[in-house]
Amino acid sequence: MALIGLWLLALTLAVRQAAVVLSRPADERLTDLLAWIGDHGVLTAGEPLYAEGTFTGTPFAGLVLKPLTRAAQAGLGVAWTLGTLLLVAAVAWVAVRALPGRVSPRASLFATPVALCLLTLSLPVRNTFTLGQTSILPVLLVLIGWLHSGRDRQWGGALIGVAAALQPAVLLFAPLLWLTGRRPAALAAGGTFATATLAAWIAMPGDSWTYWVHHLAGSGLGEAADGLSNQSLHGVLLRLGLRGPLELGLLAVLVAAVAVVALRRAVHYARDGQLLLSAAVLGCGVVACSPTMWQHQQLWILLALVGRLGQRGPDRLVWPILVVLVMTLDGSALLPAMPALSPLAENLPLLAALAVACALPFLSTKDPTFDAPLAPRVPERPHLLLELLLIRVGYWAYSYVRSLAPDGRDTAEAHGRQILDWEAALHIDVEHTLNNFAAQTPWLENSANFYYSAFHFLVPISLLAFLYVRRPLEYRKARTSLSVATLLGVVGFYLYPLAPPRLMPGLGYVDTAHGPQDLSDPDFGALTELSNQYAAMPSLHVGWSLWCAVVIVRMTSKYWLRALGMLYPMLTVYVVMATANHYILDAAGGALVVTVGMLLGPRLPKPGPLWKGSTEPDPVTVPAQSSAAEVPEPERPEPVSKPAPEPAPVAERAPRDERERVDAEPTGG
């Protein structure tokens, strides 16, 4: 069922991606092919490729597209999108077949849909679909030529040569072929590249001159080279303000150093038997060394997740998850919006590529922990970096979904009046009294504003940190309950957009934190640029504070700490009403979602231990005991005249038993 679910998910993602592209207006999809679109939506081949500056491929790529000159635009969109889907599926299949280490057939079945899902969700593939680029084809050609061609076969080198004719930087794989003993393939790669480029010069001399000479191998095409989309060494040097001979000289030194180091590492991992990792390492070197490396050309970084880092089980998850996040989300999702961190967030793909090409110490297949990682030192404690990534990405997702919640003013104000009517009927409408009293008492107003803005994150994060260090088992339970409660809160924001008291016109509430708001302005000034102001039901301020109280009561027996813990949600309920940010029914909603989170969290299915340590048998390679029991080894007959020999000691039988176990192991890679 899990396998069927994964394949259905992969199919759904692929269909959704194709539907998103094809549902766009004609002038907003496959935008990099607009250079080919002529009158009445018919592709033209007579116009110069680079006249409009939108086409960024090589002249050979333009020559390959010549047969499409009579295709209509609508037909091209469907055919191009479906063809790209097939290329993505082919990359997933080729990569899975080249996974390093011992991989069981069952694991391979699961790996293929997982790889397809990751590729479809990645930014390079999504960008390729939108722009109508050919950047997946060079990756596929290189993988096939490098992974599935023998030492003396030249066709693999020819495929790499065609890929280099489409994306010149991948010609760096020709030296890799030479250094790993595939010299005929290396010569074939260089010859094919030269032949294809020469054919494009003969067929389109003007376009070839423009691409290779005027734009220096295409480096001046497309967007500005100093834009954030260009994740190459050239792009980052330009963003740092370097220009002219200084930039070119420094770029030449850096490119030469990265290329040499990446080649040496790729050769090392190739000789170690990790051909896919070798291709990913050199591909990341291509990303860094290219004059321009746009988002749709960065697929090599995602392939680097096959590298294994760390000797302990939980450490193995950090690198793949980090790569997937970098290649799926924007940098702002992984790093806080701080000026000091903005250069890192803007250049995360390049930093990941440089780390893969030059620095990360991926394990060798000769390492005893390569297929049997060690167990964690504290099994109950999750990996710290994984937890930090989870918290950061979770908060980004929470903020993002909250901003997408319905924010129609009429609906939110109607819900606000509905809440006030319910509270009046229950005689609990105390928000107006508390708010006006706080607004007329300066010290109380300032204290409430500080409390509302500071304690909401400070207290829960401090508690989580304490539990992680001192009580890891309790940390897992508390973190899961808080996550469930927050998820339910986001659902509430969607289903019931609500204007808080401070945004209800004509009722006399005072916004103590932001000052008077112009409620006649639909945007309420600059306030709504911060977050969705109608995400008020339930109050997660109250919900999180109640969660803190429950955690404190559970983890301590000291009465004064328990009293402080129970006082915290009470003060929070008062503060959210005194600052006119929530109704008392919002507070009740926050308490409800935390209660449900506390009840559901422990009942969620718990995954079994992922890492049992290298001392336990490998379930992939050790034969099943039942099969050995069904076919027992026949006993050897003994002479009648001699007494039966006594059983040999365990130490004497061990070598033979070990040989039998090794002989029974599968030999397939």
C-alpha positions in Angstrom: 0.0 0.0 0.0 2.9 2.4 0.8 4.4 1.7 -2.7 1.1 2.3 -4.4 0.7 5.5 -2.4 4.1 6.7 -3.5 3.5 6.0 -7.1 0.1 7.8 -6.9 1.8 10.8 -5.3 4.5 10.9 -8.0 1.8 10.7 -10.7 -0.3 13.4 -9.0 2.7 15.7 -8.7 3.6 15.2 -12.4 0.1 15.8 -13.6 -0.3 18.8 -11.4 3.0 20.3 -12.7 1.9 19.7 -16.3 -1.5 21.3 -15.6 0.1 24.3 -14.0 2.2 25.0 -17.0 -0.5 24.3 -19.6 -3.1 26.4 -17.8 -1.0 29.5 -18.0 -1.7 32.1 -20.7 0.2 31.5 -23.9 2.6 34.4 -23.3 3.5 33.2 -19.8 4.4 29.6 -20.4 7.6 28.2 -22.1 8.8 31.8 -22.1 12.3 30.9 -23.3 10.8 29.5 -26.5 9.2 32.9 -27.4 12.2 33.5 -29.6 10.8 30.8 -31.9 7.1 31.9 -31.9 6.1 33.9 -35.0 2.8 35.1 -36.4 -0.3 33.1 -35.7 1.6 31.0 -33.0 3.7 29.2 -35.6 7.3 28.5 -34.8 9.8 30.2 -37.1 13.4 29.3 -37.9 14.5 32.2 -40.1 14.9 34.8 -37.4 18.2 35.2 -35.5 18.1 33.2 -32.3 19.5 35.9 -30.0 17.8 39.0 -31.6 15.3 39.3 -28.7 17.7 38.1 -25.9 15.2 35.5 -24.6 16.8 32.4 -26.1 19.8 31.3 -24.0 20.6 27.9 -25.5 23.6 27.1 -27.7 23.4 27.4 -31.5 23.4 23.6 -31.6 20.3 23.6 -29.3 18.7 25.9 -31.9 19.7 23.6 -34.7 18.1 20.6 -32.9 14.8 22.6 -32.6 14.7 23.2 -36.3 12.3 20.3 -37.0 9.7 22.0 -34.8 9.3 25.0 -37.1 5.9 23.9 -38.4 4.4 23.0 -35.1 1.6 25.2 -33.7 2.1 26.8 -30.3 -0.6 24.8 -28.5 0.7 21.5 -29.8 4.3 22.5 -28.9 3.2 23.3 -25.3 1.6 19.9 -24.8 4.4 18.0 -26.5 7.1 19.9 -24.8 5.6 19.5 -21.3 5.0 15.8 -21.8 8.4 15.3 -23.2 9.9 17.1 -20.2 8.0 14.8 -17.9 9.4 11.8 -19.7 12.9 13.2 -19.3 12.4 13.7 -15.6 11.2 10.1 -15.2 14.2 8.9 -17.1 16.6 10.8 -14.9 14.9 9.3 -11.8 15.2 5.8 -13.2 18.8 6.1 -14.2 19.8 7.6 -10.9 18.0 4.9 -8.9 19.8 2.1 -10.9 23.1 3.7 -9.9 22.5 4.0 -6.1 25.7 3.1 -4.2 26.0 0.2 -1.7 23.8 -2.8 -1.3 20.2 -2.0 -2.3 17.5 -4.7 -2.1 14.9 -5.0 -4.9 12.2 -3.8 -2.4 14.2 -0.7 -1.7 14.7 0.0 -5.4 10.9 -0.2 -5.9 10.4 2.5 -3.3 13.4 4.5 -4.4 12.0 5.2 -7.9 8.8 7.0 -7.0 10.6 8.8 -4.2 13.2 10.1 -6.7 10.5 11.1 -9.1 8.6 13.0 -6.4 11.8 14.8 -5.3 12.7 15.7 -8.9 9.2 17.0 -9.7 9.2 19.2 -6.6 12.7 20.6 -7.1 13.1 24.2 -8.2 15.3 23.3 -11.3 12.6 21.0 -12.7 9.7 23.3 -11.9 11.7 26.2 -13.5 12.4 24.0 -16.6 8.7 23.3 -17.0 7.8 27.0 -16.8 10.5 28.3 -19.1 10.5 25.5 -21.7 14.2 24.9 -21.3 16.2 21.9 -22.4 18.5 21.7 -19.3 17.3 18.3 -18.1 18.4 16.6 -21.4 22.2 17.3 -20.8 21.9 15.9 -17.3 20.3 12.7 -18.6 22.8 12.3 -21.5 25.7 12.7 -19.1 24.3 10.2 -16.6 23.7 7.6 -19.2 27.1 8.1 -20.9 28.9 8.1 -17.6 27.0 5.4 -15.6 26.1 2.8 -18.2 28.9 2.8 -20.7 31.8 0.3 -20.3 35.5 1.2 -20.2 36.0 0.7 -24.0 32.7 1.9 -25.3 32.7 5.2 -27.1 29.0 5.7 -27.3 29.0 6.9 -23.7 31.5 9.6 -24.6 29.4 10.6 -27.6 26.4 11.2 -25.4 28.5 13.4 -23.1 29.7 15.3 -26.2 26.1 15.9 -27.3 25.3 17.1 -23.8 28.3 19.5 -23.9 27.0 20.8 -27.3 23.8 21.7 -25.5 25.5 23.0 -22.3 29.2 23.6 -22.8 30.3 23.4 -19.2 29.5 19.7 -18.9 32.5 19.1 -21.2 34.4 18.9 -17.9 33.2 15.3 -17.9 35.6 14.5 -20.7 38.7 14.8 -18.5 36.9 12.6 -15.9 36.6 9.9 -18.6 40.3 10.2 -19.4 41.4 10.1 -15.8 39.3 7.1 -15.0 40.8 5.1 -17.9 38.0 5.6 -20.4 40.2 7.3 -23.0 38.3 6.3 -26.1 35.1 7.6 -24.5 36.9 10.9 -23.6 38.1 11.3 -27.2 34.6 10.5 -28.4 33.2 13.2 -26.1 35.5 15.9 -27.4 35.1 14.8 -31.0 31.3 14.8 -30.8 31.2 18.2 -29.1 33.5 19.7 -31.8 31.4 18.1 -34.6 28.1 19.3 -33.2 29.4 22.8 -32.7 30.9 22.9 -36.1 27.6 21.8 -37.7 25.9 24.6 -35.9 28.5 27.1 -37.2 28.0 25.9 -40.7 24.2 26.0 -40.5 23.9 29.2 -38.5 27.2 31.2 -38.6 25.6 34.4 -37.4 24.0 32.9 -34.4 27.1 30.9 -33.6 29.3 34.1 -33.7 26.8 35.9 -31.4 26.8 33.1 -28.9 30.4 32.1 -28.8 32.2 35.4 -29.4 29.9 38.3 -28.8 28.3 36.8 -25.6 31.4 34.8 -24.6 29.8 31.3 -24.7 26.4 32.6 -23.8 27.4 34.4 -20.6 25.7 37.6 -21.7 22.4 36.1 -22.6 19.2 36.0 -20.5 18.9 37.9 -17.3 21.6 40.0 -15.8 24.6 38.0 -14.8 24.7 39.6 -11.4 21.1 38.6 -10.6 20.3 36.2 -7.8 19.2 33.5 -10.3 22.8 33.1 -11.5 24.2 30.8 -8.9 27.8 30.6 -10.2 31.1 32.0 -9.0 30.9 34.6 -11.7 27.5 35.7 -10.5 28.5 36.0 -6.8 31.6 38.0 -7.7 29.5 40.4 -9.7 27.0 40.7 -6.8 30.0 41.5 -4.5 30.7 44.6 -6.7 33.8 43.3 -8.6 34.1 44.3 -12.2 36.6 44.3 -15.0 40.0 42.7 -15.0 40.0 42.2 -11.3 36.8 40.1 -11.4 37.9 38.1 -14.4 41.3 37.3 -12.9 39.9 36.3 -9.6 37.2 34.3 -11.4 39.9 32.4 -13.5 41.8 31.4 -10.3 38.7 30.3 -8.5 37.3 28.3 -11.5 40.6 26.6 -12.0 40.9 25.6 -8.3 37.3 24.4 -8.1 37.6 22.4 -11.4 40.8 20.7 -10.3 39.5 19.8 -6.8 36.1 18.6 -8.2 37.9 16.4 -10.8 40.2 14.9 -8.2 37.2 14.1 -5.9 35.1 12.8 -8.8 38.0 10.4 -9.8 38.3 9.3 -6.2 34.6 8.4 -5.8 34.5 6.8 -9.3 37.4 4.5 -8.3 35.5 3.8 -5.1 32.6 2.5 -7.0 30.2 5.4 -6.4 29.7 6.5 -10.0 26.5 8.5 -9.3 28.2 10.4 -6.5 31.2 11.0 -8.8 28.9 12.5 -11.4 27.1 14.7 -8.8 30.5 16.0 -7.4 31.7 17.0 -10.9 28.3 18.3 -11.8 28.3 20.6 -8.8 31.7 21.8 -10.0 30.1 22.5 -13.3 27.4 24.6 -11.5 30.1 26.7 -9.8 32.4 27.1 -12.8 29.9 28.0 -15.5 29.7 31.7 -16.4 26.0 31.6 -15.8 24.1 28.9 -13.9 20.4 29.6 -13.9 18.0 27.8 -11.6 16.9 25.3 -14.3 20.5 24.2 -14.7 21.1 23.3 -11.0 19.8 19.7 -11.0 23.3 18.4 -10.2 23.0 19.6 -6.7 20.0 17.5 -6.0 21.7 14.4 -7.2 24.4 14.9 -4.6 22.0 13.7 -1.9 23.3 10.1 -2.6 26.5 10.9 -0.8 26.7 9.5 2.7 28.0 11.7 5.6 28.5 10.6 9.1 29.1 7.3 10.7 26.0 7.3 12.9 22.5 6.5 11.7 20.8 9.9 12.4 23.7 11.8 10.9 22.9 10.1 7.6 19.6 11.9 7.3 21.0 15.5 7.7 22.6 15.9 4.4 19.8 14.4 2.1 17.2 16.5 4.0 19.3 19.6 3.7 19.8 19.1 0.0 16.1 18.5 -0.6 15.2 21.7 1.3 17.8 23.8 -0.5 16.6 22.6 -3.9 12.9 22.8 -3.1 12.4 26.0 -1.0 13.6 29.5 -1.2 16.6 30.5 1.0 14.3 32.6 3.2 12.6 29.3 4.3 15.8 28.0 5.8 17.4 31.1 7.3 15.8 33.9 9.3 15.2 37.3 7.5 18.3 39.0 9.0 20.6 41.3 7.1 23.7 39.4 8.3 22.3 36.2 6.9 20.9 37.5 3.6 24.1 36.8 1.6 23.9 33.1 2.8 20.2 32.8 2.0 20.6 34.3 -1.4 23.5 32.0 -2.4 22.5 28.7 -0.8 22.5 26.6 -4.0 26.0 27.9 -4.9 27.3 27.2 -1.4 25.8 23.7 -1.5 27.5 23.1 -4.9 30.9 24.3 -3.6 30.6 22.1 -0.6 29.8 19.0 -2.7 32.5 19.7 -5.2 35.3 20.7 -2.8 34.7 19.9 0.8 32.2 17.4 2.1 33.9 14.1 3.2 31.5 11.6 1.8 32.1 8.0 3.1 34.0 5.5 1.1 32.5 2.1 0.4 35.4 0.6 2.2 34.3 2.3 5.5 32.8 -0.4 7.8 29.9 1.9 8.5 29.0 2.6 4.9 26.2 0.1 4.9 25.9 -0.5 8.6 25.9 2.9 10.4 26.5 3.1 14.1 23.6 3.5 16.5 23.1 7.0 18.0 24.7 7.7 21.4 21.3 8.7 22.9 18.6 6.9 20.9 15.8 8.9 22.5 17.3 12.3 21.4 16.6 13.5 17.9 19.4 14.9 15.8 19.9 18.6 16.8 20.4 19.9 13.3 17.4 18.1 12.0 15.3 19.5 14.8 16.5 23.0 14.0 15.7 22.6 10.4 12.3 21.2 11.3 11.5 24.2 13.6 12.7 26.7 11.0 10.9 25.2 8.1 7.9 24.6 10.2 7.7 28.2 11.3 8.2 29.4 7.7 5.4 27.1 6.5 3.2 28.4 9.4 3.8 32.0 8.4 3.4 31.3 4.7 0.1 29.4 5.2 -1.1 32.1 7.6 -0.5 34.8 5.0 -2.5 32.8 2.4 -5.5 32.4 4.7 -8.7 34.3 3.5 -8.3 37.9 4.4 -11.6 39.4 3.0 -12.5 42.3 5.3 -16.3 41.9 5.0 -16.2 38.3 6.0 -13.7 38.8 8.8 -15.7 41.7 10.3 -18.9 39.7 10.0 -17.3 36.9 12.0 -16.1 39.5 14.5 -19.7 40.7 15.1 -20.8 37.1 15.3 -18.2 36.4 18.1 -19.3 39.5 20.0 -23.0 38.5 19.8 -22.2 35.0 21.1 -20.1 36.5 24.0 -22.9 39.0 24.8 -25.4 36.1 25.0 -23.0 34.3 27.3 -22.2 37.5 29.3 -18.5 37.1 28.8 -17.8 40.1 26.5 -15.1 41.7 28.7 -12.6 42.6 26.0 -13.7 46.3 25.7 -13.4 46.9 29.5 -10.0 45.3 29.7 -8.7 47.0 26.6 -9.8 50.5 27.6 -8.4 50.1 31.2 -5.0 49.1 29.8 -5.0 51.9 27.3 -5.6 54.4 30.1 -2.8 53.0 32.3 0.6 53.6 30.6 2.6 51.2 32.7 0.1 48.4 32.1 -0.2 49.2 28.4 3.6 49.0 28.0 3.9 45.8 30.0 1.1 44.1 28.0 2.7 45.1 24.7 6.1 43.8 25.7 4.6 40.6 27.1 2.6 40.0 23.9 5.5 40.4 21.6 8.3 38.8 23.6 7.0 35.8 25.5 5.1 34.2 22.7 8.2 32.6 21.2 10.7 33.0 24.1 9.0 30.6 26.6 8.1 27.7 24.2 11.6 27.7 22.6 13.3 27.8 26.0 11.1 24.9 27.2 11.9 22.9 24.0 15.6 23.5 24.5 15.5 22.3 28.1 13.5 19.2 27.2 15.9 18.4 24.4 19.0 18.5 26.6 17.6 17.1 29.9 14.6 15.0 28.9 14.8 13.8 25.3 11.9 11.3 25.5 9.6 14.0 26.9 10.9 16.4 24.2 9.6 14.1 21.4 6.1 14.0 22.9 5.9 17.7 23.7 7.2 18.7 20.2 4.7 16.5 18.5 1.8 17.8 20.5 2.8 21.4 19.8 3.1 20.7 16.1 -0.4 19.1 15.9 -1.9 22.1 17.8 -0.2 24.6 15.5 -1.4 22.7 12.4 -5.0 22.7 13.8 -4.6 26.5 14.4 -3.6 27.1 10.8 -6.7 25.1 9.7 -8.8 27.4 11.9 -7.3 30.5 10.2 -8.4 29.1 6.9 -11.9 28.1 7.9 -12.8 31.1 10.0 -11.1 34.4 9.1 -11.8 36.8 12.0 -11.2 40.5 12.5 -9.6 41.0 16.0 -11.2 43.6 18.3 -8.6 46.3 17.3 -9.7 46.1 13.7 -13.4 46.2 14.3 -14.6 49.7 13.2 -16.8 51.9 15.4 -16.6 49.8 18.6 -14.0 51.9 20.5 -11.2 49.3 20.8 -7.6 50.7 21.0 -4.7 49.1 19.3 -2.2 49.4 22.1 0.8 47.9 20.1 0.4 49.6 16.7 -1.4 52.8 17.5 -4.6 54.0 15.7 -5.4 52.4 12.4 -7.1 53.9 9.4 -10.0 51.4 9.1 -11.3 53.2 6.0 -8.1 52.1 4.2 -8.6 48.5 3.0 -4.9 47.8 3.7 -4.8 49.5 7.1 -1.6 51.3 6.2 1.6 49.2 6.3 0.3 46.8 9.0 -1.1 44.1 6.7 2.3 43.8 5.0 3.6 42.0 8.1 1.1 39.1 8.3 -2.6 38.3 7.7 -4.4 40.4 10.4 -7.5 38.2 10.2 -5.8 35.0 11.4 -7.2 35.3 14.9 -9.2 32.2 15.6 -7.9 30.3 17.4 -5.4 32.3 19.5 -2.1 30.5 19.3 -0.7 32.9 21.9 -3.1 31.4 24.4 -2.7 27.9 23.0 1.1 27.9 23.2 1.1 29.3 26.7 -1.3 26.5 27.8 1.1 24.0 26.2 3.9 25.5 28.2 1.9 25.2 31.4 1.1 21.5 30.8 4.8 20.8 30.1 6.0 22.6 33.2 3.5 20.8 35.4 4.6 17.4 33.9 8.3 17.9 34.2 8.6 19.3 37.8 7.3 18.5 41.2 8.2 21.9 42.7 5.0 23.8 43.6 6.4 27.3 42.9 7.4 26.3 39.3 4.0 24.7 38.7 2.3 27.8 40.0 4.3 30.0 37.6 3.5 27.6 34.8 -0.2 27.8 35.4 0.0 31.5 35.9 1.5 31.9 32.4 -1.6 31.1 30.3 -3.8 33.1 32.7 -1.7 36.2 32.1 -1.6 35.5 28.4 -5.4 35.4 28.2 -5.6 38.8 29.9 -2.8 40.3 27.7 -4.4 39.2 24.4 -7.7 40.9 25.4 -6.0 44.0 27.0 -4.1 44.6 23.7 -7.3 44.1 21.7 -5.7 41.3 19.7 -8.2 38.5 20.5 -11.6 37.8 21.9 -12.1 35.5 24.9 -13.6 32.9 22.5 -10.3 33.0 20.6 -8.6 32.0 23.8 -11.0 29.2 24.2 -10.2 28.1 20.6 -6.5 28.1 21.5 -7.0 26.0 24.5 -9.1 23.6 22.4 -6.5 23.0 19.7 -3.8 22.4 22.4 -6.0 19.9 24.2 -6.6 18.1 20.9 -2.9 18.2 20.2 -2.1 16.7 23.6 -4.6 13.9 23.0 -3.6 13.1 19.4 0.2 13.6 19.7 0.9 10.4 21.7 -1.5 8.4 19.5 0.1 9.2 16.2 1.9 6.3 14.6 5.5 6.1 15.7 8.2 5.0 13.2 10.4 2.1 14.2 14.1 2.6 14.9 15.8 3.5 11.6 19.3 2.6 12.8 20.1 -0.5 14.8 23.8 -0.1 14.7 26.5 -2.0 12.9 26.6 -4.8 15.4 23.2 -6.2 14.3 22.8 -8.3 11.2 21.9 -6.5 7.9 18.4 -7.6 6.9 19.3 -7.1 3.2 22.3 -9.4 3.2 21.6 -12.0 5.9 19.6 -15.0 4.6 16.3 -15.7 6.2 16.4 -18.3 9.1 13.3 -20.0 7.9 14.8 -21.0 4.5 17.8 -22.5 6.3 15.5 -24.5 8.6 13.6 -25.9 5.6 16.7 -27.3 4.0 19.0 -28.6 6.8 22.5 -29.6 6.0 22.8 -33.5 5.7 24.8 -35.2 8.4 28.0 -37.0 7.3 28.0 -40.7 8.0 30.5 -42.0 10.5 32.2 -45.4 10.6 30.4 -47.9 12.8 33.5 -49.2 14.4 34.5 -45.8 15.8 32.6 -43.8 18.4 30.9 -40.7 17.2 33.1 -37.7 17.6 32.1 -35.1 20.2 30.8 -31.8 18.9 33.5 -29.4 18.1 33.9 -26.4 20.3 32.1 -23.2 19.1 35.5 -21.5 18.4 36.3 -24.4 15.9 32.9 -24.3 14.2 32.8 -20.6 13.8 34.9 -20.2 10.7 32.9 -22.8 8.8 29.6 -21.2 9.9 30.9 -17.9 8.8 31.9 -19.2 5.4 28.4 -20.7 5.0 26.9 -17.4 5.9 29.1 -15.5 3.5 28.4 -18.0 0.7 24.7 -17.6 1.2 24.8 -13.9 0.9 23.6 -12.4 -2.4 26.5 -11.2 -4.6 24.5 -8.7 -6.7 25.4 -5.1 -6.3 
